[in-house]
C-alpha cells in the first residue's frame, strides 16, 4: 500500500508556514531542505518539517491539504502544537 502525507514546513518556530502533500515524504522534505524545490519554500527558507499526517488515500490527503491551507495561521499552529509543542524538526525521525 502506498501512503500519502500532508505536511507543514517552517523556517523557525512560529515562522512562515507551508502546507504540502506528497506520496514520498522523505524525498519531498529532502528537496525542500536542499532548496531544490523552486518557489515559496525556497524563497522563504522553509527547511524544517514540524508536522505531518499519513493518509491511505491520495484524494483524502489532497482534500486535507486544501482544508489546512484555508485554516488561519493560529489554527495551523494549533495542529503543530498538539503533536510537536517545541516545533522540533521531524526530519531525523523520518529520514532514518
Rosetta blueprint (number, residue, H / E / L):
1 X L
2 X L
3 X L
4 X E
5 X E
6 X E
7 X E
8 X E
9 X E
10 X E
11 X L
12 X L
13 X L
14 X L
15 X L
16 X L
17 X E
18 X E
19 X E
20 X E
21 X E
22 X E
23 X L
24 X L
25 X H
26 X H
27 X H
28 X H
29 X H
30 X H
31 X H
32 X H
33 X H
34 X H
35 X L
36 X L
37 X L
38 X L
39 X L
40 X H
41 X H
42 X H
43 X H
44 X H
45 X L
46 X L
47 X L
48 X E
49 X E
50 X E
51 X E
52 X E
53 X E
54 X E
55 X E
56 X L
57 X L
58 X H
59 X H
60 X H
61 X H
62 X H
63 X H
64 X H
65 X H
66 X H
67 X H
68 X H
69 X H
70 X L
71 X L
72 X L
73 X H
74 X H
75 X H
76 X H
77 X H
78 X H
79 X H
80 X H
81 X H
82 X H
83 X H
84 X L
85 X L
86 X L
87 X L
88 X L
89 X L
90 X L
91 X H
92 X H
93 X H
94 X H
95 X L
96 X L
